[in-house]
Amino acid sequence: MASILDVAILLGKESTYGTPATLSDAFEGKADTYQKVHEYIDSIGFRGGMETLRSDRRNAIAMGGEGSLELDILTTGWGFLLQAMLGSVSGPTQIAATTAYKTTATSTAADPDDSFTVQIQRVDALGTLQSYTHHGGVITGWSLKQDVGGLLVANYDFDFEDVDTSTGNGTPAYAASNSPFDWTMAACTLDSVATDIQSFELTADLALKTDRHFLNATSPLKKQPIRTGMPVYEGTISLEHIGVVEYADFVAGTIIPITMTWTGAVIESAEVEEVVITLAACQYTGNEPVSSLTDTPVSTLPFKVLDNGTAAAVVIEYTSVDTAL
């Protein structure tokens, strides 16, 4: 009999939006937030003797689905999700003649056009494994977060075309030889200067229109989301207040680069497991440092990522032993 420990989240990349894909990868998600979205249309008119709304005057309309995938970033297997975070992805590319491969995701003027099937396998009270398959899954936004004392965590917001229970149970396939990136592996540079920080968060709103419904009786499900606005990349850095460099940059509206690097174990020769986030042009949007009677003074610095017209606004590099996404 299955148990709560058998709950699994499986993903597959779709060839055609909305057509369930082969479930090729399983991820160790931290929560189950996947839901089918329904709307109800009521018909109400004058009719004597009604106690309440008639049962044959209410239509249930499938509007799609939604959910989020929160997971720790591991030293293998992350490239699969990198391909849908930004407009372009390249790799994995072998580094020299080593067993290290690098995948690079880059923001572009185009929106990511990948769609996924996400199957959540739930165990009911009788120990039966039942799969809920969400297809036409498009990532509409994401975040990456690192705190002192914690792991590097990613969160992905999904919009789905529809949900079914007719697709069979996939077999979970997890990346092998994995370990998470933690806070002791992280390093930050602000304006090309190595800086001790206490936390880092980067969020992305990909500005996708998800309610593309049309009067089409033969194909009533919504169409694939498309970009209809300006993507927004922004974040927050927290650090001890030392001097006025960051505050001066905030006041002056200075444009600075921000780089975050996580360095794991050696793969071969000088190549290591690594995550590098490069933000070429950032501008602080606040705040003044805050003093406390019980702690060191802290500067919490929200920032916005901008396009300097030369370098990509956001670049994420992932080095691992993965030879394929």
DOLONU-186166 format. One line per 4 residues: number of its first residue (from 1); their letters; for each residue x, y, z of N, C-alpha, C, CB. Coordinates in steps of 0.1 Angstrom, whole numbers, plus 5000, padded with zeros to 4 digits. Glycine has a CB too. Layout:
DOLONU-186166
NUM	a	X:Y:Z:X:Y:Z:X:Y:Z:X:Y:Z | ...
***
This chain:
DOLONU-186166
1	masi	5008:4988:5000:5000:5000:5000:5009:5012:5000:4990:5000:5012 | 5005:5022:4992:5013:5035:4991:5011:5043:5004:5009:5043:4979 | 5020:5052:5006:5019:5060:5018:5022:5075:5014:5030:5056:5029 | 5021:5084:5024:5024:5098:5021:5038:5100:5015:5022:5106:5034
5	ldva	5047:5091:5018:5060:5092:5013:5061:5090:4998:5070:5083:5021 | 5051:5085:4992:5051:5081:4978:5045:5093:4970:5043:5069:4976 | 5041:5104:4976:5037:5116:4968:5049:5120:4959:5033:5127:4977 | 5046:5123:4947:5057:5127:4938:5052:5138:4928:5062:5115:4930
9	illg	5062:5145:4923:5059:5156:4913:5068:5153:4901:5062:5170:4919 | 5062:5150:4890:5069:5146:4877:5066:5157:4867:5064:5132:4872 | 5076:5159:4858:5075:5169:4848:5080:5163:4834:5083:5181:4851 | 5074:5168:4824:5079:5165:4810:5077:5177:4801:5071:5153:4805
13	kest	5086:5179:4792:5085:5190:4783:5076:5186:4771:5099:5194:4778 | 5066:5195:4768:5057:5192:4757:5062:5196:4744:5044:5199:4760 | 5059:5188:4734:5062:5192:4720:5051:5201:4715:5063:5179:4711 | 5039:5199:4719:5027:5208:4715:5020:5212:4728:5017:5200:4706
17	ygtp	5018:5225:4729:5011:5231:4741:4998:5224:4744:5009:5246:4739 | 4997:5219:4756:4985:5212:4760:4984:5197:4758:4974:5219:4753 | 4993:5192:4750:4993:5177:4748:5003:5171:4758:4998:5174:4733 | 4997:5162:4767:5006:5157:4778:5018:5150:4773:4998:5146:4786
21	atls	5029:5154:4779:5043:5149:4775:5047:5137:4783:5053:5160:4776 | 5057:5130:4778:5063:5119:4785:5069:5125:4798:5074:5112:4777 | 5067:5119:4809:5071:5125:4822:5085:5120:4825:5062:5121:4834 | 5095:5129:4821:5109:5125:4821:5117:5128:4834:5116:5131:4810
25	dafe	5112:5137:4841:5120:5142:4853:5111:5143:4865:5127:5155:4850 | 5116:5139:4877:5109:5141:4889:5117:5151:4898:5107:5128:4897 | 5110:5160:4905:5116:5170:4913:5111:5169:4928:5114:5184:4908 | 5119:5172:4937:5116:5171:4951:5110:5184:4956:5129:5167:4960
29	gkad	5097:5186:4952:5090:5198:4956:5087:5198:4971:5077:5199:4948 | 5085:5210:4976:5083:5212:4991:5069:5213:4995:5091:5224:4995 | 5060:5215:4985:5046:5217:4988:5037:5212:4977:5043:5231:4992 | 5024:5210:4979:5015:5206:4969:5005:5217:4968:5007:5192:4972
33	tyqk	5006:5225:4957:4997:5237:4956:4990:5237:4942:5006:5250:4956 | 4990:5225:4936:4984:5224:4922:4969:5223:4923:4990:5212:4915 | 4962:5231:4915:4947:5231:4916:4941:5233:4902:4942:5242:4925 | 4930:5226:4899:4922:5229:4887:4914:5241:4890:4914:5216:4883
37	vhey	4912:5250:4880:4904:5262:4882:4891:5261:4874:4912:5274:4877 | 4880:5262:4881:4867:5262:4875:4860:5275:4877:4858:5250:4881 | 4851:5279:4868:4842:5290:4870:4828:5284:4868:4845:5302:4861 | 4818:5291:4874:4804:5286:4873:4796:5298:4868:4799:5281:4886
41	idsi	4787:5295:4858:4778:5304:4852:4764:5300:4855:4780:5305:4836 | 4757:5310:4862:4744:5307:4867:4733:5314:4858:4742:5312:4881 | 4722:5307:4855:4711:5312:4848:4700:5315:4858:4707:5303:4836 | 4696:5327:4860:4686:5331:4870:4675:5339:4863:4692:5338:4882
45	gfrg	4663:5335:4864:4652:5342:4858:4639:5340:4866:4649:5338:4844 | 4628:5347:4863:4616:5346:4870:4610:5332:4868:4606:5357:4866 | 4607:5325:4879:4601:5312:4878:4595:5309:4891:4611:5301:4873 | 4582:5307:4892:4575:5304:4904:4579:5291:4911:4561:5305:4902
49	gmet	4580:5291:4924:4582:5279:4931:4597:5275:4933:4576:5268:4925 | 4606:5283:4929:4620:5279:4931:4625:5281:4946:4629:5288:4922 | 4632:5271:4951:4637:5272:4965:4651:5279:4965:4638:5258:4971 | 4658:5277:4954:4671:5283:4953:4675:5281:4938:4682:5277:4962
53	lrsd	4687:5283:4934:4692:5282:4921:4689:5267:4916:4706:5285:4919 | 4683:5265:4904:4681:5252:4899:4694:5245:4895:4671:5253:4887 | 4694:5232:4898:4706:5224:4895:4709:5224:4880:4705:5210:4900 | 4699:5225:4871:4701:5224:4857:4703:5238:4851:4689:5217:4850
57	rrna	4705:5248:4859:4708:5261:4854:4722:5266:4857:4697:5271:4859 | 4731:5257:4860:4744:5261:4864:4754:5253:4855:4747:5258:4879 | 4763:5260:4848:4773:5254:4840:4787:5256:4846:4773:5260:4826 | 4794:5244:4847:4808:5244:4852:4817:5246:4840:4811:5232:4860
61	iamg	4826:5256:4840:4835:5259:4829:4850:5256:4834:4833:5273:4825 | 4857:5248:4826:4871:5246:4829:4879:5258:4824:4876:5233:4822 | 4886:5264:4834:4894:5276:4831:4909:5274:4831:4891:5287:4841 | 4913:5261:4834:4927:5258:4834:4932:5253:4848:4935:5270:4830
65	gegs	4943:5256:4852:4949:5252:4864:4960:5261:4869:4953:5238:4864 | 4965:5259:4881:4976:5268:4886:4983:5260:4897:4970:5281:4891 | 4995:5264:4900:5003:5258:4910:5017:5263:4910:5003:5243:4909 | 5025:5260:4920:5039:5265:4921:5047:5253:4925:5040:5277:4931
69	leld	5059:5253:4920:5069:5243:4924:5081:5250:4931:5075:5236:4911 | 5082:5246:4944:5093:5251:4952:5103:5240:4955:5088:5257:4966 | 5116:5242:4953:5125:5232:4954:5139:5237:4957:5126:5223:4942 | 5147:5229:4964:5161:5233:4966:5169:5231:4953:5168:5225:4978
73	iltt	5178:5240:4950:5186:5238:4938:5197:5228:4941:5192:5252:4933 | 5198:5217:4933:5207:5207:4935:5218:5207:4924:5200:5193:4934 | 5229:5200:4927:5241:5201:4918:5239:5194:4905:5253:5195:4926 | 5228:5186:4903:5225:5181:4890:5210:5182:4888:5230:5166:4888
77	gwgf	5206:5183:4875:5192:5182:4872:5184:5195:4870:5185:5175:4882 | 5191:5206:4874:5184:5219:4873:5182:5225:4859:5191:5229:4882 | 5191:5220:4850:5190:5226:4836:5177:5224:4830:5201:5219:4828 | 5169:5213:4834:5156:5211:4828:5147:5223:4830:5150:5198:4834
81	llqa	5147:5229:4842:5139:5240:4845:5145:5254:4840:5136:5241:4859 | 5158:5254:4839:5164:5266:4834:5159:5270:4820:5180:5265:4833 | 5156:5260:4812:5152:5263:4798:5139:5271:4797:5150:5250:4790 | 5132:5272:4807:5119:5280:4806:5119:5292:4815:5107:5271:4810
85	mlgs	5130:5296:4821:5131:5307:4830:5133:5320:4823:5141:5305:4840 | 5141:5320:4812:5144:5332:4805:5142:5330:4790:5159:5336:4808 | 5145:5339:4782:5142:5338:4767:5151:5329:4759:5143:5351:4761 | 5163:5326:4764:5172:5318:4757:5180:5308:4766:5182:5327:4749
89	vsgp	5183:5296:4761:5191:5287:4768:5201:5280:4759:5182:5277:4776 | 5213:5278:4763:5223:5271:4755:5230:5261:4764:5233:5281:4749 | 5234:5250:4757:5241:5240:4765:5231:5228:4768:5247:5245:4778 | 5236:5219:4776:5249:5219:4783:5261:5217:4773:5250:5207:4793
93	tqia	5271:5226:4776:5283:5226:4767:5295:5221:4775:5286:5240:4762 | 5302:5211:4770:5313:5205:4777:5324:5216:4778:5319:5193:4769 | 5330:5216:4790:5341:5225:4793:5354:5218:4791:5340:5231:4808 | 5362:5223:4781:5374:5217:4777:5372:5202:4775:5385:5219:4788
97	atta	5381:5193:4780:5379:5179:4778:5375:5173:4791:5392:5173:4773 | 5369:5181:4800:5365:5175:4813:5351:5169:4813:5365:5187:4824 | 5346:5164:4825:5333:5159:4826:5323:5170:4831:5333:5147:4835 | 5328:5182:4831:5319:5194:4835:5312:5200:4823:5328:5205:4842
101	yktt	5299:5203:4825:5291:5209:4814:5284:5221:4819:5281:5198:4808 | 5283:5231:4811:5277:5244:4815:5265:5247:4807:5287:5256:4814 | 5254:5250:4814:5241:5255:4807:5240:5269:4811:5229:5246:4812 | 5236:5277:4801:5235:5292:4803:5221:5296:4798:5246:5299:4795
105	atst	5214:5303:4807:5201:5309:4804:5202:5324:4804:5190:5304:4815 | 5196:5330:4794:5198:5344:4792:5185:5351:4789:5208:5347:4780 | 5183:5363:4795:5171:5370:4792:5172:5376:4778:5168:5382:4802 | 5161:5377:4771:5160:5382:4757:5147:5390:4756:5161:5371:4746
109	aadp	5146:5396:4744:5133:5403:4741:5122:5394:4739:5135:5412:4729 | 5124:5381:4737:5114:5371:4735:5110:5364:4748:5118:5360:4724 | 5098:5360:4749:5094:5353:4761:5097:5338:4759:5079:5355:4764 | 5099:5331:4771:5101:5316:4770:5088:5310:4763:5104:5310:4783
113	ddsf	5090:5301:4754:5079:5295:4747:5077:5280:4750:5080:5297:4732 | 5084:5275:4761:5083:5261:4765:5071:5259:4773:5096:5257:4772 | 5065:5247:4771:5054:5243:4780:5056:5229:4785:5040:5243:4772 | 5051:5227:4797:5053:5214:4804:5041:5207:4808:5062:5217:4816
117	tvqi	5042:5194:4810:5032:5186:4817:5037:5184:4831:5029:5173:4810 | 5029:5187:4841:5032:5185:4855:5022:5175:4861:5033:5198:4863 | 5027:5164:4866:5018:5154:4872:5022:5153:4887:5020:5140:4866 | 5011:5155:4895:5013:5154:4910:5006:5141:4914:5006:5166:4917
121	qrvd	5014:5132:4919:5009:5119:4924:5006:5120:4938:5019:5107:4921 | 4993:5118:4942:4988:5119:4955:4983:5106:4960:4977:5130:4957 | 4985:5103:4973:4980:5091:4979:4968:5094:4987:4991:5085:4988 | 4957:5087:4985:4945:5089:4992:4945:5082:5005:4932:5085:4984
125	algt	4934:5084:5013:4933:5078:5027:4933:5063:5027:4921:5083:5034 | 4930:5057:5016:4930:5042:5015:4944:5037:5010:4919:5037:5006 | 4953:5046:5007:4966:5041:5003:4967:5039:4988:4970:5029:5009 | 4958:5045:4980:4958:5044:4965:4965:5056:4959:4943:5043:4960
129	lqsy	4974:5054:4950:4981:5064:4943:4972:5069:4932:4995:5060:4939 | 4969:5082:4932:4961:5088:4921:4969:5100:4915:4947:5092:4926 | 4970:5100:4902:4977:5111:4895:4968:5122:4890:4985:5105:4884 | 4971:5134:4892:4965:5146:4886:4974:5152:4876:4960:5156:4898
133	thhg	4971:5152:4864:4981:5156:4853:4977:5170:4848:4981:5146:4842 | 4985:5179:4850:4983:5193:4846:4991:5195:4833:4988:5203:4857 | 4984:5198:4822:4991:5200:4810:4990:5214:4805:4986:5190:4799 | 4998:5217:4795:4999:5231:4791:5004:5240:4802:4985:5236:4786
137	gvit	5015:5236:4808:5021:5243:4819:5031:5253:4815:5027:5233:4829 | 5029:5266:4817:5038:5276:4814:5043:5283:4826:5032:5286:4803 | 5056:5285:4827:5061:5293:4839:5059:5308:4837:5077:5290:4841 | 5051:5314:4846:5048:5328:4844:5057:5337:4853:5033:5330:4848
141	gwsl	5063:5331:4863:5072:5339:4871:5080:5329:4880:5064:5349:4880 | 5091:5334:4886:5100:5326:4894:5108:5334:4904:5109:5317:4885 | 5113:5327:4914:5122:5334:4923:5134:5325:4927:5114:5339:4935 | 5145:5331:4931:5156:5324:4937:5160:5332:4950:5168:5324:4927
145	kqdv	5162:5324:4960:5164:5330:4973:5175:5323:4981:5151:5330:4981 | 5183:5331:4988:5194:5325:4997:5194:5333:5009:5207:5325:4990 | 5193:5326:5021:5195:5333:5034:5207:5326:5041:5182:5332:5042 | 5213:5333:5051:5222:5327:5060:5216:5316:5067:5229:5337:5069
149	ggll	5222:5304:5068:5216:5293:5075:5207:5284:5066:5209:5297:5086 | 5205:5287:5053:5196:5280:5045:5202:5275:5032:5184:5288:5042 | 5194:5269:5024:5197:5264:5011:5193:5274:5000:5191:5250:5008 | 5199:5272:4988:5194:5280:4977:5181:5274:4972:5205:5280:4965
153	vany	5171:5282:4972:5157:5278:4969:5151:5285:4957:5148:5280:4982 | 5145:5277:4948:5138:5283:4937:5123:5280:4938:5143:5277:4924 | 5115:5289:4933:5101:5288:4932:5096:5292:4919:5094:5296:4944 | 5087:5283:4913:5082:5285:4899:5067:5286:4900:5087:5274:4890
157	dfdf	5061:5296:4894:5047:5298:4893:5042:5292:4879:5042:5312:4895 | 5033:5283:4879:5028:5277:4867:5014:5281:4864:5029:5262:4867 | 5011:5283:4851:4997:5284:4846:4995:5272:4837:4994:5297:4839 | 4983:5265:4839:4980:5253:4831:4968:5255:4822:4978:5241:4840
161	edvd	4968:5248:4811:4957:5248:4802:4945:5240:4808:4961:5242:4788 | 4948:5228:4814:4938:5220:4819:4944:5209:4828:4929:5214:4808 | 4935:5202:4835:4940:5191:4844:4931:5179:4841:4938:5196:4859 | 4937:5167:4842:4930:5155:4840:4934:5144:4850:4931:5150:4825
165	tstg	4926:5134:4851:4930:5122:4860:4930:5110:4851:4920:5121:4871 | 4930:5111:4838:4930:5100:4829:4944:5096:4825:4921:5103:4817 | 4953:5105:4825:4967:5101:4822:4973:5092:4832:4976:5114:4820 | 4979:5081:4828:4984:5071:4837:4996:5076:4846:4989:5059:4829
169	ngtp	4998:5069:4857:5009:5073:4866:5022:5071:4859:5008:5064:4878 | 5030:5082:4860:5044:5081:4855:5053:5075:4865:5049:5095:4851 | 5064:5072:4861:5074:5066:4870:5084:5076:4874:5081:5053:4864 | 5085:5080:4887:5095:5091:4891:5109:5087:4887:5094:5094:4906
173	ayaa	5116:5097:4880:5130:5095:4877:5138:5107:4882:5132:5093:4861 | 5146:5105:4892:5153:5116:4899:5167:5117:4894:5152:5115:4914 | 5173:5129:4893:5187:5130:4890:5195:5123:4901:5191:5145:4889 | 5206:5117:4896:5215:5109:4905:5226:5118:4911:5220:5097:4898
177	snsp	5232:5113:4922:5244:5120:4927:5242:5135:4930:5256:5117:4918 | 5232:5138:4937:5228:5151:4940:5231:5156:4954:5213:5153:4937 | 5234:5169:4955:5234:5175:4968:5230:5190:4966:5249:5174:4975 | 5225:5196:4977:5220:5210:4975:5231:5220:4976:5209:5213:4985
181	fdwt	5229:5232:4971:5238:5244:4973:5233:5251:4986:5237:5254:4961 | 5242:5254:4995:5238:5260:5007:5245:5274:5009:5241:5251:5019 | 5242:5281:5020:5247:5294:5022:5262:5295:5023:5241:5300:5034 | 5269:5284:5027:5283:5285:5029:5290:5285:5015:5288:5273:5037
185	maac	5283:5282:5005:5289:5282:4991:5287:5295:4984:5283:5270:4983 | 5280:5304:4990:5275:5316:4983:5285:5328:4985:5261:5320:4987 | 5286:5336:4974:5295:5348:4975:5288:5358:4966:5309:5345:4970 | 5290:5371:4970:5283:5382:4963:5293:5393:4959:5272:5388:4971
189	tlds	5291:5399:4948:5299:5411:4944:5288:5422:4941:5309:5409:4933 | 5290:5434:4947:5282:5446:4944:5291:5456:4937:5276:5451:4957 | 5288:5460:4925:5296:5469:4917:5310:5464:4916:5296:5483:4923 | 5312:5451:4914:5324:5444:4912:5333:5443:4924:5332:5450:4901
193	vatd	5327:5446:4936:5334:5445:4949:5328:5434:4957:5334:5458:4957 | 5337:5424:4961:5332:5413:4970:5327:5419:4983:5344:5403:4973 | 5314:5415:4986:5307:5421:4997:5300:5410:5005:5297:5431:4992 | 5301:5411:5019:5294:5401:5027:5280:5406:5028:5301:5401:5041
197	iqsf	5271:5397:5025:5256:5400:5026:5250:5389:5034:5250:5401:5012 | 5238:5392:5039:5230:5382:5048:5219:5375:5040:5225:5390:5060 | 5214:5381:5030:5204:5374:5022:5204:5380:5008:5190:5376:5029 | 5198:5372:4999:5197:5376:4985:5184:5370:4979:5209:5372:4976
201	elta	5176:5378:4972:5164:5373:4965:5163:5379:4952:5152:5374:4974 | 5160:5371:4942:5157:5377:4928:5144:5371:4924:5169:5373:4918 | 5135:5379:4919:5122:5375:4914:5120:5379:4900:5110:5380:4923 | 5112:5372:4892:5109:5375:4879:5094:5374:4876:5116:5365:4869
205	dlal	5088:5384:4870:5074:5384:4865:5076:5385:4850:5066:5396:4871 | 5072:5374:4843:5075:5373:4829:5064:5380:4820:5076:5359:4824 | 5054:5386:4827:5044:5395:4820:5036:5387:4809:5050:5407:4814 | 5032:5375:4813:5024:5367:4803:5009:5368:4805:5029:5352:4805
209	ktdr	5002:5369:4794:4987:5369:4795:4983:5355:4795:4981:5377:4783 | 4976:5351:4806:4972:5337:4808:4957:5335:4805:4975:5333:4822 | 4949:5345:4803:4934:5343:4802:4930:5344:4787:4926:5353:4810 | 4937:5337:4779:4934:5337:4764:4923:5328:4761:4947:5334:4756
213	hfln	4910:5332:4764:4898:5324:4761:4891:5330:4749:4889:5323:4774 | 4885:5321:4741:4878:5326:4729:4865:5318:4727:4887:5324:4717 | 4856:5324:4719:4844:5317:4715:4847:5307:4705:4833:5327:4710 | 4850:5294:4709:4854:5284:4700:4849:5271:4706:4870:5284:4698
217	atsp	4838:5266:4702:4831:5254:4708:4839:5242:4705:4818:5253:4702 | 4847:5241:4695:4855:5229:4692:4868:5229:4699:4858:5228:4677 | 4872:5240:4705:4885:5241:4712:4883:5251:4723:4897:5244:4703 | 4875:5248:4734:4872:5258:4744:4883:5261:4754:4860:5253:4751
221	lkkq	4893:5252:4755:4904:5255:4765:4912:5267:4760:4913:5243:4766 | 4918:5274:4770:4925:5286:4767:4938:5283:4759:4929:5293:4780 | 4942:5294:4751:4954:5293:4743:4967:5295:4751:4953:5303:4731 | 4978:5292:4745:4991:5293:4753:4993:5308:4756:5002:5288:4744
225	pirt	4998:5310:4769:5001:5324:4773:5011:5330:4764:5005:5324:4787 | 5010:5344:4762:5020:5351:4754:5023:5364:4762:5015:5355:4740 | 5035:5370:4759:5039:5382:4766:5031:5394:4761:5054:5384:4764 | 5025:5401:4770:5018:5413:4767:5022:5425:4775:5003:5411:4769
229	gmpv	5033:5424:4782:5038:5435:4790:5053:5435:4792:5032:5435:4804 | 5059:5444:4799:5073:5444:4802:5077:5435:4813:5077:5459:4805 | 5085:5425:4811:5090:5417:4822:5097:5425:4833:5100:5406:4816 | 5095:5420:4845:5101:5427:4856:5110:5418:4864:5090:5433:4865
233	yegt	5123:5421:4865:5132:5414:4874:5136:5423:4885:5144:5409:4865 | 5134:5419:4897:5138:5427:4908:5142:5418:4920:5127:5437:4912 | 5148:5424:4930:5152:5416:4942:5155:5425:4954:5164:5408:4938 | 5161:5418:4963:5165:5424:4976:5178:5418:4981:5153:5423:4987
237	isle	5186:5427:4986:5199:5423:4993:5199:5429:5007:5211:5427:4985 | 5203:5421:5017:5204:5425:5030:5218:5424:5035:5194:5418:5040 | 5224:5434:5042:5237:5433:5046:5239:5442:5058:5247:5437:5035 | 5250:5440:5066:5253:5449:5077:5256:5463:5072:5264:5443:5086
241	higv	5252:5473:5079:5255:5487:5074:5269:5490:5078:5245:5497:5080 | 5278:5492:5068:5292:5496:5069:5295:5507:5059:5302:5483:5068 | 5296:5519:5064:5298:5530:5055:5285:5534:5047:5309:5527:5045 | 5287:5543:5038:5276:5548:5030:5276:5545:5015:5274:5563:5033
245	veya	5284:5535:5011:5286:5533:4997:5273:5529:4990:5296:5522:4995 | 5266:5519:4996:5253:5515:4990:5242:5526:4991:5248:5502:4997 | 5242:5533:5002:5232:5543:5004:5235:5554:4994:5232:5549:5018 | 5247:5558:4992:5251:5568:4982:5247:5564:4968:5266:5571:4982
249	dfva	5248:5551:4965:5244:5546:4952:5229:5547:4950:5249:5531:4950 | 5222:5544:4961:5207:5545:4961:5203:5560:4959:5201:5540:4975 | 5209:5569:4966:5205:5583:4964:5208:5588:4950:5212:5592:4975 | 5220:5584:4945:5224:5589:4932:5217:5581:4920:5239:5588:4931
253	gtii	5211:5570:4923:5205:5562:4912:5215:5555:4904:5196:5571:4904 | 5226:5552:4910:5238:5546:4903:5234:5532:4897:5250:5545:4912 | 5238:5530:4885:5236:5516:4879:5248:5508:4882:5234:5518:4864 | 5246:5496:4888:5258:5488:4892:5255:5473:4888:5260:5489:4907
257	pitm	5265:5465:4886:5263:5451:4884:5263:5444:4897:5275:5445:4875 | 5255:5433:4898:5254:5424:4909:5257:5410:4904:5240:5426:4917 | 5265:5403:4911:5268:5389:4908:5267:5380:4920:5282:5387:4902 | 5260:5369:4919:5259:5359:4930:5265:5346:4924:5245:5357:4935
261	twtg	5274:5340:4933:5280:5327:4929:5279:5317:4940:5295:5330:4925 | 5275:5305:4936:5275:5294:4945:5285:5284:4940:5261:5287:4947 | 5295:5280:4948:5305:5270:4944:5305:5257:4952:5319:5277:4945 | 5303:5247:4944:5302:5233:4951:5315:5226:4949:5290:5226:4944
265	avie	5314:5213:4948:5325:5204:4948:5332:5204:4935:5321:5189:4951 | 5345:5200:4935:5352:5199:4922:5347:5188:4914:5368:5197:4925 | 5345:5191:4901:5340:5180:4891:5353:5174:4885:5331:5187:4880 | 5361:5182:4880:5374:5176:4874:5383:5188:4871:5371:5168:4861
269	saev	5396:5186:4875:5406:5197:4873:5401:5209:4880:5408:5200:4858 | 5400:5221:4873:5397:5233:4880:5382:5236:4879:5404:5245:4874 | 5374:5227:4873:5360:5229:4871:5352:5224:4883:5355:5222:4858 | 5342:5232:4887:5334:5229:4899:5319:5230:4897:5338:5239:4911
273	eevv	5312:5223:4905:5297:5225:4905:5294:5240:4908:5290:5215:4915 | 5286:5246:4900:5285:5261:4902:5272:5266:4897:5296:5268:4895 | 5267:5276:4904:5256:5285:4899:5261:5299:4900:5243:5283:4908 | 5259:5306:4888:5263:5320:4888:5252:5329:4882:5276:5322:4879
277	itla	5248:5339:4890:5237:5348:4885:5244:5361:4883:5225:5349:4895 | 5243:5366:4870:5249:5379:4867:5238:5389:4863:5260:5377:4855 | 5238:5400:4870:5228:5410:4867:5236:5423:4863:5219:5413:4880 | 5236:5426:4850:5246:5436:4845:5243:5450:4849:5246:5435:4830
281	acqy	5230:5453:4851:5227:5467:4854:5215:5468:4864:5222:5474:4841 | 5219:5471:4876:5209:5471:4887:5209:5485:4893:5212:5461:4898 | 5197:5489:4899:5196:5502:4905:5188:5499:4918:5188:5512:4896 | 5194:5504:4929:5187:5503:4942:5175:5512:4942:5197:5507:4954
285	tgne	5164:5507:4948:5152:5515:4949:5149:5518:4964:5140:5507:4943 | 5157:5516:4973:5156:5519:4988:5165:5510:4995:5141:5518:4993 | 5168:5512:5007:5162:5521:5018:5174:5526:5026:5152:5513:5027 | 5171:5534:5036:5181:5538:5046:5184:5527:5055:5176:5551:5054
289	pvss	5196:5526:5061:5199:5516:5070:5191:5518:5083:5214:5516:5074 | 5189:5506:5090:5181:5507:5102:5189:5502:5114:5168:5497:5100 | 5188:5510:5125:5195:5506:5137:5187:5498:5147:5201:5519:5144 | 5193:5491:5156:5185:5483:5166:5193:5483:5179:5184:5469:5160
293	ltdt	5185:5481:5190:5191:5480:5203:5197:5466:5206:5181:5483:5214 | 5193:5456:5197:5197:5443:5199:5205:5436:5188:5185:5434:5202 | 5208:5444:5178:5216:5438:5166:5224:5449:5159:5206:5431:5156 | 5233:5444:5150:5240:5454:5143:5231:5461:5133:5251:5446:5135
297	pvst	5235:5473:5129:5227:5481:5119:5226:5473:5106:5232:5495:5117 | 5215:5473:5100:5212:5466:5088:5207:5474:5076:5203:5454:5090 | 5213:5472:5064:5208:5478:5052:5200:5468:5044:5219:5485:5044 | 5188:5471:5042:5180:5462:5033:5177:5470:5020:5166:5458:5039
301	lpfk	5183:5464:5009:5184:5472:4996:5175:5465:4985:5198:5473:4992 | 5163:5469:4983:5156:5465:4972:5163:5470:4959:5141:5469:4972 | 5162:5462:4948:5168:5467:4936:5160:5462:4924:5183:5462:4934 | 5161:5469:4913:5155:5466:4900:5166:5463:4890:5145:5477:4895
305	vldn	5164:5452:4882:5173:5449:4871:5169:5456:4859:5173:5433:4869 | 5178:5463:4852:5175:5471:4840:5183:5465:4828:5179:5485:4843 | 5179:5470:4817:5185:5467:4804:5195:5478:4800:5175:5464:4793 | 5208:5476:4800:5217:5486:4796:5220:5487:4781:5231:5484:4804
309	gtaa	5213:5479:4774:5214:5479:4759:5226:5472:4753:5215:5493:4755 | 5234:5467:4762:5246:5460:4758:5246:5445:4762:5259:5467:4763 | 5247:5443:4775:5247:5430:4781:5233:5425:4784:5256:5429:4794 | 5231:5412:4784:5218:5407:4788:5215:5411:4803:5218:5391:4787
313	avvi	5202:5414:4805:5198:5419:4818:5201:5408:4829:5184:5423:4818 | 5197:5395:4826:5199:5384:4835:5205:5373:4828:5185:5380:4841 | 5216:5368:4834:5223:5356:4829:5224:5346:4841:5237:5359:4823 | 5220:5333:4839:5222:5323:4849:5230:5312:4843:5208:5318:4854
317	eyts	5241:5309:4849:5250:5298:4844:5250:5287:4855:5265:5303:4842 | 5249:5275:4849:5248:5263:4858:5258:5252:4853:5234:5257:4858 | 5268:5249:4861:5278:5240:4858:5276:5227:4866:5293:5245:4860 | 5275:5216:4859:5273:5203:4865:5279:5192:4857:5258:5201:4868
321	vdta	5275:5179:4860:5280:5168:4851:5268:5164:4841:5283:5156:4860 | 5258:5172:4841:5246:5169:4832:5251:5171:4818:5234:5178:4836 | 5248:5161:4810:5252:5162:4795:5239:5166:4787:5257:5149:4790 | 5228:5167:4793:5215:5171:4786:5206:5178:4796:5208:5158:4780
325	l	5197:5186:4790:5188:5193:4799:5178:5184:4805:5180:5204:4790
***
